Amino acid sequence: MTISDARRVFLSHKGANKNLVSDFKETLELLGYEPWLDEDDMPAGTRLERGLQQGMRDSCGVVFFITPEFRDEGYLATEIDYAIMEERRKEERFAIVTLQFVGDDGSDPPIPELLQPFIWKTPTTDLEALREIVRALPVVPGAVDWKDDISGVTTSPKTTTTTTELSDEAKKILIEAVKSKRPILHIRTMGGEYLQVNNQNMIPNNDARTIAMWVAGLEDLQRLRYIKSMGSRGETFEVTREGYLAADELD
């Protein structure tokens, strides 16, 4: 994951529970998260296993919806393996959230063996399940603000910005991104690491310390919601409304 505190959340489920999980996806989006829901977030032609692995890498956590239809087999088992790998790699920056949904007959669906070392919850309502997800994730939901289409508001408050907290690298990235009509591009290749903004590579050399400083600047911008990820690969970003407001303060 190129951004360590990305708001993407991987939603693991059985196909039969798609409607249930889609409701959670829509609600999480309203809260400011970017849920990842299997083939909906994969470009055409993506190999399924590779797409699942990339989706997990780009996320700050995974939610396993354990229902009577859930079985620890096939791609679901693969998702569990990927989740455990990410949890070991990112530690406190990645959450494994396991929710056990009781069947209509009152039976508790079994928790897959590989998930048993992690604490799971058995919510009695969907609202309780949502609370457990938000509480467990390492990334907080977005700030409260007026909707753009609300009329009759005398003074629409601006989202409080914290541009004084930004590093020089973050400020330069944001200023150039606002000037450009193209998205920010962050990629790693065999030849090095590139952070392309406004048709220029912001990383001047391949020194590890230099790269870390520029990547940290990019991470700060996303943490403050000045930019947001586009697509499922976590390589392209666009400036948000909050980002444009923050850039105005830097002028």
KAZILIN-V211120 format. One record per backbone hydrogen bond with DSSP energy under -0.5 kcal/mol. CO is the residue of the C=O (numbers start at 0). NH is the residue of the N-H. If there is no record, write none. Layout:
co=CO nh=NH
co=CO nh=NH
This chain:
co=1 nh=3
co=2 nh=5
co=6 nh=33
co=7 nh=59
co=7 nh=60
co=8 nh=35
co=9 nh=11
co=9 nh=62
co=11 nh=64
co=13 nh=16
co=14 nh=17
co=16 nh=20
co=17 nh=21
co=18 nh=22
co=19 nh=23
co=20 nh=24
co=21 nh=25
co=22 nh=26
co=23 nh=27
co=24 nh=28
co=25 nh=29
co=26 nh=30
co=27 nh=32
co=28 nh=31
co=30 nh=141
co=33 nh=8
co=34 nh=36
co=35 nh=10
co=35 nh=37
co=36 nh=39
co=37 nh=40
co=38 nh=41
co=42 nh=45
co=46 nh=50
co=47 nh=51
co=48 nh=52
co=49 nh=53
co=50 nh=54
co=51 nh=55
co=52 nh=56
co=53 nh=57
co=55 nh=58
co=59 nh=94
co=60 nh=9
co=61 nh=63
co=61 nh=96
co=62 nh=11
co=62 nh=64
co=63 nh=65
co=63 nh=98
co=64 nh=66
co=65 nh=100
co=66 nh=69
co=70 nh=72
co=72 nh=75
co=72 nh=76
co=73 nh=77
co=74 nh=78
co=75 nh=79
co=76 nh=80
co=77 nh=81
co=78 nh=82
co=79 nh=83
co=80 nh=84
co=81 nh=85
co=82 nh=86
co=83 nh=87
co=84 nh=88
co=85 nh=89
co=86 nh=90
co=89 nh=92
co=90 nh=93
co=94 nh=61
co=94 nh=96
co=95 nh=97
co=96 nh=63
co=96 nh=98
co=97 nh=99
co=97 nh=120
co=98 nh=65
co=98 nh=100
co=99 nh=101
co=102 nh=105
co=106 nh=102
co=106 nh=108
co=111 nh=114
co=111 nh=115
co=112 nh=115
co=114 nh=117
co=118 nh=97
co=120 nh=99
co=124 nh=128
co=125 nh=129
co=126 nh=130
co=127 nh=131
co=128 nh=132
co=129 nh=133
co=130 nh=134
co=131 nh=135
co=132 nh=136
co=146 nh=149
co=151 nh=153
co=154 nh=156
co=161 nh=164
co=162 nh=165
co=166 nh=170
co=167 nh=171
co=168 nh=172
co=169 nh=173
co=170 nh=174
co=171 nh=175
co=172 nh=176
co=173 nh=177
co=174 nh=178
co=175 nh=179
co=183 nh=236
co=184 nh=195
co=186 nh=193
co=188 nh=191
co=191 nh=188
co=193 nh=186
co=194 nh=196
co=194 nh=201
co=195 nh=184
co=196 nh=199
co=199 nh=196
co=199 nh=201
co=201 nh=203
co=206 nh=210
co=207 nh=211
co=208 nh=212
co=209 nh=213
co=210 nh=214
co=211 nh=215
co=212 nh=216
co=213 nh=217
co=214 nh=218
co=215 nh=219
co=216 nh=220
co=217 nh=221
co=218 nh=222
co=219 nh=223
co=220 nh=225
co=220 nh=226
co=221 nh=224
co=225 nh=239
co=227 nh=237
co=229 nh=235
co=234 nh=185
co=235 nh=229
co=236 nh=183
co=237 nh=227
co=239 nh=243
co=240 nh=244
co=241 nh=245
co=242 nh=246
co=243 nh=247
co=244 nh=248
co=245 nh=249
co=246 nh=250
